[in-house]
Amino acid sequence: MNWKKLCALDEIPRLGSRVVKSPQGDIAVFRTAADEVFALHDKCPHKGGALSQGMVAGKVVTCPMHSWKIQLESGEAVAPDKGCARSFSVKLEAGTVWIAL
């Protein structure tokens, strides 16, 4: 994988996100309460809402537009909704967040 250094973990708010520009479009990088990090294409599969502006709870982000819940690990919508936001591999090493593009 082609790993790219993103930022320090502390630069992503806990239970929040940070948006990263990429050739694939905007990517939302999320941080959970347990300091786990996940990355999804910053578009809800429903109507394209900015997932980066959603609320994080556990390993789910709720889209601010229509309250769809999207799993941070897979990008899959939580049933009964159907759809998927593209996910990106991320890793945390010594307090630094890396992403595979």
Rosetta constraint file for C-alpha pairs under 8 A:
AtomPair CA 1 CA 100 HARMONIC 6.09 0.50
AtomPair CA 1 CA 101 HARMONIC 7.76 0.50
AtomPair CA 2 CA 100 HARMONIC 5.35 0.50
AtomPair CA 2 CA 101 HARMONIC 6.16 0.50
AtomPair CA 3 CA 98 HARMONIC 6.13 0.50
AtomPair CA 3 CA 99 HARMONIC 5.44 0.50
AtomPair CA 3 CA 100 HARMONIC 4.43 0.50
AtomPair CA 3 CA 101 HARMONIC 6.80 0.50
AtomPair CA 4 CA 98 HARMONIC 5.47 0.50
AtomPair CA 4 CA 99 HARMONIC 5.31 0.50
AtomPair CA 4 CA 100 HARMONIC 6.14 0.50
AtomPair CA 4 CA 101 HARMONIC 7.31 0.50
AtomPair CA 5 CA 96 HARMONIC 7.42 0.50
AtomPair CA 5 CA 97 HARMONIC 6.35 0.50
AtomPair CA 5 CA 98 HARMONIC 4.55 0.50
AtomPair CA 5 CA 99 HARMONIC 6.58 0.50
AtomPair CA 6 CA 96 HARMONIC 7.45 0.50
AtomPair CA 6 CA 97 HARMONIC 5.51 0.50
AtomPair CA 6 CA 98 HARMONIC 5.32 0.50
AtomPair CA 6 CA 99 HARMONIC 6.64 0.50
AtomPair CA 7 CA 11 HARMONIC 6.49 0.50
AtomPair CA 7 CA 96 HARMONIC 5.89 0.50
AtomPair CA 7 CA 97 HARMONIC 5.48 0.50
AtomPair CA 7 CA 98 HARMONIC 7.46 0.50
AtomPair CA 8 CA 12 HARMONIC 7.60 0.50
AtomPair CA 8 CA 95 HARMONIC 5.84 0.50
AtomPair CA 8 CA 96 HARMONIC 4.45 0.50
AtomPair CA 8 CA 97 HARMONIC 5.87 0.50
AtomPair CA 9 CA 35 HARMONIC 7.98 0.50
AtomPair CA 9 CA 92 HARMONIC 7.77 0.50
AtomPair CA 9 CA 95 HARMONIC 5.48 0.50
AtomPair CA 9 CA 96 HARMONIC 5.61 0.50
AtomPair CA 9 CA 97 HARMONIC 5.89 0.50
AtomPair CA 10 CA 95 HARMONIC 7.80 0.50
AtomPair CA 11 CA 18 HARMONIC 7.92 0.50
AtomPair CA 12 CA 16 HARMONIC 6.72 0.50
AtomPair CA 12 CA 17 HARMONIC 5.65 0.50
AtomPair CA 12 CA 18 HARMONIC 5.69 0.50
AtomPair CA 12 CA 29 HARMONIC 7.72 0.50
AtomPair CA 12 CA 30 HARMONIC 7.20 0.50
AtomPair CA 12 CA 31 HARMONIC 6.40 0.50
AtomPair CA 13 CA 17 HARMONIC 6.14 0.50
AtomPair CA 13 CA 18 HARMONIC 7.71 0.50
AtomPair CA 13 CA 31 HARMONIC 6.71 0.50
AtomPair CA 14 CA 31 HARMONIC 5.34 0.50
AtomPair CA 14 CA 32 HARMONIC 5.86 0.50
AtomPair CA 14 CA 33 HARMONIC 5.76 0.50
AtomPair CA 14 CA 35 HARMONIC 7.03 0.50
AtomPair CA 15 CA 30 HARMONIC 7.23 0.50
AtomPair CA 15 CA 31 HARMONIC 5.52 0.50
AtomPair CA 15 CA 32 HARMONIC 4.89 0.50
AtomPair CA 15 CA 33 HARMONIC 5.66 0.50
AtomPair CA 15 CA 55 HARMONIC 7.25 0.50
AtomPair CA 15 CA 56 HARMONIC 5.13 0.50
AtomPair CA 15 CA 57 HARMONIC 6.96 0.50
AtomPair CA 16 CA 30 HARMONIC 5.77 0.50
AtomPair CA 16 CA 31 HARMONIC 5.84 0.50
AtomPair CA 16 CA 32 HARMONIC 7.34 0.50
AtomPair CA 16 CA 52 HARMONIC 7.50 0.50
AtomPair CA 16 CA 54 HARMONIC 7.92 0.50
AtomPair CA 16 CA 55 HARMONIC 7.02 0.50
AtomPair CA 16 CA 56 HARMONIC 6.25 0.50
AtomPair CA 17 CA 28 HARMONIC 6.15 0.50
AtomPair CA 17 CA 29 HARMONIC 5.22 0.50
AtomPair CA 17 CA 30 HARMONIC 4.23 0.50
AtomPair CA 17 CA 31 HARMONIC 6.17 0.50
AtomPair CA 17 CA 52 HARMONIC 5.63 0.50
AtomPair CA 17 CA 53 HARMONIC 7.70 0.50
AtomPair CA 18 CA 28 HARMONIC 5.71 0.50
AtomPair CA 18 CA 29 HARMONIC 5.25 0.50
AtomPair CA 18 CA 30 HARMONIC 6.68 0.50
AtomPair CA 18 CA 52 HARMONIC 6.82 0.50
AtomPair CA 19 CA 26 HARMONIC 6.40 0.50
AtomPair CA 19 CA 27 HARMONIC 5.57 0.50
AtomPair CA 19 CA 28 HARMONIC 4.59 0.50
AtomPair CA 19 CA 29 HARMONIC 6.22 0.50
AtomPair CA 19 CA 42 HARMONIC 7.69 0.50
AtomPair CA 19 CA 52 HARMONIC 6.72 0.50
AtomPair CA 20 CA 26 HARMONIC 5.71 0.50
AtomPair CA 20 CA 27 HARMONIC 5.13 0.50
AtomPair CA 20 CA 28 HARMONIC 6.38 0.50
AtomPair CA 20 CA 29 HARMONIC 7.37 0.50
AtomPair CA 21 CA 25 HARMONIC 6.14 0.50
AtomPair CA 21 CA 26 HARMONIC 4.70 0.50
AtomPair CA 21 CA 27 HARMONIC 6.34 0.50
AtomPair CA 22 CA 26 HARMONIC 5.90 0.50
AtomPair CA 22 CA 27 HARMONIC 7.02 0.50
AtomPair CA 25 CA 41 HARMONIC 7.20 0.50
AtomPair CA 25 CA 42 HARMONIC 7.87 0.50
AtomPair CA 26 CA 41 HARMONIC 6.21 0.50
AtomPair CA 26 CA 42 HARMONIC 5.53 0.50
AtomPair CA 27 CA 39 HARMONIC 6.53 0.50
AtomPair CA 27 CA 40 HARMONIC 5.68 0.50
AtomPair CA 27 CA 41 HARMONIC 4.57 0.50
AtomPair CA 27 CA 42 HARMONIC 4.98 0.50
AtomPair CA 28 CA 39 HARMONIC 5.56 0.50
AtomPair CA 28 CA 40 HARMONIC 5.41 0.50
AtomPair CA 28 CA 41 HARMONIC 6.11 0.50
AtomPair CA 28 CA 42 HARMONIC 5.06 0.50
AtomPair CA 28 CA 51 HARMONIC 7.00 0.50
AtomPair CA 28 CA 52 HARMONIC 5.24 0.50
AtomPair CA 29 CA 37 HARMONIC 6.88 0.50
AtomPair CA 29 CA 38 HARMONIC 5.70 0.50
AtomPair CA 29 CA 39 HARMONIC 4.32 0.50
AtomPair CA 29 CA 40 HARMONIC 6.64 0.50
AtomPair CA 29 CA 52 HARMONIC 7.61 0.50
AtomPair CA 30 CA 37 HARMONIC 5.53 0.50
AtomPair CA 30 CA 38 HARMONIC 5.17 0.50
AtomPair CA 30 CA 39 HARMONIC 6.07 0.50
AtomPair CA 30 CA 52 HARMONIC 7.64 0.50
AtomPair CA 30 CA 56 HARMONIC 7.95 0.50
AtomPair CA 30 CA 72 HARMONIC 7.87 0.50
AtomPair CA 31 CA 35 HARMONIC 5.63 0.50
AtomPair CA 31 CA 36 HARMONIC 5.60 0.50
AtomPair CA 31 CA 37 HARMONIC 4.71 0.50
AtomPair CA 31 CA 38 HARMONIC 6.72 0.50
AtomPair CA 32 CA 36 HARMONIC 5.26 0.50
AtomPair CA 32 CA 37 HARMONIC 6.59 0.50
AtomPair CA 32 CA 56 HARMONIC 6.96 0.50
AtomPair CA 32 CA 57 HARMONIC 7.39 0.50
AtomPair CA 32 CA 58 HARMONIC 6.54 0.50
AtomPair CA 32 CA 59 HARMONIC 6.79 0.50
AtomPair CA 33 CA 58 HARMONIC 7.23 0.50
AtomPair CA 37 CA 90 HARMONIC 6.83 0.50
AtomPair CA 37 CA 91 HARMONIC 7.17 0.50
AtomPair CA 37 CA 92 HARMONIC 7.32 0.50
AtomPair CA 37 CA 97 HARMONIC 7.78 0.50
AtomPair CA 38 CA 72 HARMONIC 5.94 0.50
AtomPair CA 38 CA 73 HARMONIC 6.48 0.50
AtomPair CA 38 CA 87 HARMONIC 7.94 0.50
AtomPair CA 38 CA 88 HARMONIC 7.54 0.50
AtomPair CA 38 CA 89 HARMONIC 7.45 0.50
AtomPair CA 38 CA 90 HARMONIC 6.20 0.50
AtomPair CA 39 CA 72 HARMONIC 7.25 0.50
AtomPair CA 39 CA 87 HARMONIC 5.79 0.50
AtomPair CA 39 CA 88 HARMONIC 5.25 0.50
AtomPair CA 39 CA 89 HARMONIC 6.88 0.50
AtomPair CA 39 CA 90 HARMONIC 6.63 0.50
AtomPair CA 40 CA 72 HARMONIC 7.21 0.50
AtomPair CA 40 CA 75 HARMONIC 6.48 0.50
AtomPair CA 40 CA 85 HARMONIC 6.25 0.50
AtomPair CA 40 CA 86 HARMONIC 5.61 0.50
AtomPair CA 40 CA 87 HARMONIC 4.33 0.50
AtomPair CA 40 CA 88 HARMONIC 5.93 0.50
AtomPair CA 41 CA 85 HARMONIC 5.84 0.50
AtomPair CA 41 CA 86 HARMONIC 5.25 0.50
AtomPair CA 41 CA 87 HARMONIC 6.31 0.50
AtomPair CA 41 CA 88 HARMONIC 7.77 0.50
AtomPair CA 42 CA 49 HARMONIC 7.73 0.50
AtomPair CA 42 CA 50 HARMONIC 5.35 0.50
AtomPair CA 42 CA 51 HARMONIC 5.24 0.50
AtomPair CA 42 CA 52 HARMONIC 6.07 0.50
AtomPair CA 42 CA 85 HARMONIC 7.80 0.50
AtomPair CA 43 CA 47 HARMONIC 7.88 0.50
AtomPair CA 43 CA 48 HARMONIC 4.49 0.50
AtomPair CA 43 CA 49 HARMONIC 5.35 0.50
AtomPair CA 43 CA 50 HARMONIC 5.14 0.50
AtomPair CA 43 CA 51 HARMONIC 5.82 0.50
AtomPair CA 43 CA 85 HARMONIC 6.65 0.50
AtomPair CA 44 CA 48 HARMONIC 4.54 0.50
AtomPair CA 44 CA 49 HARMONIC 5.01 0.50
AtomPair CA 44 CA 50 HARMONIC 6.44 0.50
AtomPair CA 44 CA 51 HARMONIC 5.94 0.50
AtomPair CA 44 CA 63 HARMONIC 6.63 0.50
AtomPair CA 44 CA 68 HARMONIC 7.96 0.50
AtomPair CA 44 CA 70 HARMONIC 7.91 0.50
AtomPair CA 44 CA 84 HARMONIC 7.81 0.50
AtomPair CA 44 CA 85 HARMONIC 6.17 0.50
AtomPair CA 45 CA 77 HARMONIC 7.92 0.50
AtomPair CA 45 CA 83 HARMONIC 5.41 0.50
AtomPair CA 45 CA 84 HARMONIC 5.60 0.50
AtomPair CA 45 CA 85 HARMONIC 5.58 0.50
AtomPair CA 46 CA 68 HARMONIC 7.68 0.50
AtomPair CA 46 CA 83 HARMONIC 6.96 0.50
AtomPair CA 49 CA 63 HARMONIC 6.48 0.50
AtomPair CA 49 CA 64 HARMONIC 6.90 0.50
AtomPair CA 49 CA 65 HARMONIC 5.80 0.50
AtomPair CA 50 CA 54 HARMONIC 7.29 0.50
AtomPair CA 50 CA 63 HARMONIC 7.02 0.50
AtomPair CA 50 CA 64 HARMONIC 7.33 0.50
AtomPair CA 51 CA 61 HARMONIC 7.03 0.50
AtomPair CA 51 CA 62 HARMONIC 7.28 0.50
AtomPair CA 51 CA 63 HARMONIC 5.28 0.50
AtomPair CA 51 CA 64 HARMONIC 7.07 0.50
AtomPair CA 53 CA 63 HARMONIC 7.34 0.50
AtomPair CA 53 CA 64 HARMONIC 6.35 0.50
AtomPair CA 54 CA 61 HARMONIC 5.88 0.50
AtomPair CA 54 CA 62 HARMONIC 5.14 0.50
AtomPair CA 54 CA 63 HARMONIC 4.88 0.50
AtomPair CA 54 CA 64 HARMONIC 4.94 0.50
AtomPair CA 55 CA 61 HARMONIC 5.44 0.50
AtomPair CA 55 CA 62 HARMONIC 5.29 0.50
AtomPair CA 55 CA 63 HARMONIC 7.29 0.50
AtomPair CA 55 CA 64 HARMONIC 7.50 0.50
AtomPair CA 56 CA 60 HARMONIC 5.77 0.50
AtomPair CA 56 CA 61 HARMONIC 4.41 0.50
AtomPair CA 56 CA 62 HARMONIC 6.57 0.50
AtomPair CA 57 CA 61 HARMONIC 6.39 0.50
AtomPair CA 59 CA 71 HARMONIC 6.08 0.50
AtomPair CA 59 CA 72 HARMONIC 5.35 0.50
AtomPair CA 59 CA 73 HARMONIC 6.97 0.50
AtomPair CA 60 CA 69 HARMONIC 6.25 0.50
AtomPair CA 60 CA 70 HARMONIC 5.48 0.50
AtomPair CA 60 CA 71 HARMONIC 4.54 0.50
AtomPair CA 60 CA 72 HARMONIC 5.31 0.50
AtomPair CA 61 CA 69 HARMONIC 5.69 0.50
AtomPair CA 61 CA 70 HARMONIC 5.34 0.50
AtomPair CA 61 CA 71 HARMONIC 6.60 0.50
AtomPair CA 61 CA 72 HARMONIC 6.67 0.50
AtomPair CA 62 CA 67 HARMONIC 5.34 0.50
AtomPair CA 62 CA 68 HARMONIC 5.55 0.50
AtomPair CA 62 CA 69 HARMONIC 4.43 0.50
AtomPair CA 62 CA 70 HARMONIC 6.30 0.50
AtomPair CA 63 CA 67 HARMONIC 4.88 0.50
AtomPair CA 63 CA 68 HARMONIC 5.27 0.50
AtomPair CA 63 CA 69 HARMONIC 6.34 0.50
AtomPair CA 63 CA 70 HARMONIC 7.50 0.50
AtomPair CA 68 CA 77 HARMONIC 6.99 0.50
AtomPair CA 68 CA 78 HARMONIC 7.52 0.50
AtomPair CA 68 CA 81 HARMONIC 7.16 0.50
AtomPair CA 69 CA 77 HARMONIC 5.80 0.50
AtomPair CA 69 CA 78 HARMONIC 5.52 0.50
AtomPair CA 70 CA 75 HARMONIC 5.77 0.50
AtomPair CA 70 CA 76 HARMONIC 5.66 0.50
AtomPair CA 70 CA 77 HARMONIC 4.44 0.50
AtomPair CA 70 CA 78 HARMONIC 5.90 0.50
AtomPair CA 70 CA 84 HARMONIC 7.78 0.50
AtomPair CA 70 CA 85 HARMONIC 7.81 0.50
AtomPair CA 71 CA 75 HARMONIC 5.11 0.50
AtomPair CA 71 CA 76 HARMONIC 5.45 0.50
AtomPair CA 71 CA 77 HARMONIC 6.23 0.50
AtomPair CA 71 CA 78 HARMONIC 6.72 0.50
AtomPair CA 72 CA 76 HARMONIC 7.91 0.50
AtomPair CA 72 CA 87 HARMONIC 7.96 0.50
AtomPair CA 73 CA 87 HARMONIC 7.57 0.50
AtomPair CA 74 CA 84 HARMONIC 7.89 0.50
AtomPair CA 74 CA 86 HARMONIC 7.94 0.50
AtomPair CA 74 CA 87 HARMONIC 6.19 0.50
AtomPair CA 75 CA 84 HARMONIC 5.16 0.50
AtomPair CA 75 CA 85 HARMONIC 4.63 0.50
AtomPair CA 75 CA 86 HARMONIC 5.93 0.50
AtomPair CA 75 CA 87 HARMONIC 5.60 0.50
AtomPair CA 76 CA 82 HARMONIC 7.45 0.50
AtomPair CA 76 CA 83 HARMONIC 6.02 0.50
AtomPair CA 76 CA 84 HARMONIC 4.31 0.50
AtomPair CA 76 CA 85 HARMONIC 6.43 0.50
AtomPair CA 77 CA 81 HARMONIC 5.75 0.50
AtomPair CA 77 CA 82 HARMONIC 5.45 0.50
AtomPair CA 77 CA 83 HARMONIC 5.41 0.50
AtomPair CA 77 CA 84 HARMONIC 5.82 0.50
AtomPair CA 77 CA 85 HARMONIC 7.97 0.50
AtomPair CA 78 CA 82 HARMONIC 7.18 0.50
AtomPair CA 88 CA 99 HARMONIC 7.02 0.50
AtomPair CA 88 CA 100 HARMONIC 6.53 0.50
AtomPair CA 88 CA 101 HARMONIC 7.16 0.50
AtomPair CA 89 CA 99 HARMONIC 5.81 0.50
AtomPair CA 89 CA 100 HARMONIC 5.36 0.50
AtomPair CA 89 CA 101 HARMONIC 7.89 0.50
AtomPair CA 90 CA 97 HARMONIC 6.97 0.50
AtomPair CA 90 CA 98 HARMONIC 5.47 0.50
AtomPair CA 90 CA 99 HARMONIC 4.36 0.50
AtomPair CA 90 CA 100 HARMONIC 6.26 0.50
AtomPair CA 91 CA 97 HARMONIC 5.87 0.50
AtomPair CA 91 CA 98 HARMONIC 5.25 0.50
AtomPair CA 91 CA 99 HARMONIC 6.57 0.50
AtomPair CA 92 CA 96 HARMONIC 5.56 0.50
AtomPair CA 92 CA 97 HARMONIC 4.71 0.50
AtomPair CA 92 CA 98 HARMONIC 6.29 0.50
AtomPair CA 93 CA 97 HARMONIC 6.60 0.50
AtomPair CA 93 CA 98 HARMONIC 7.72 0.50
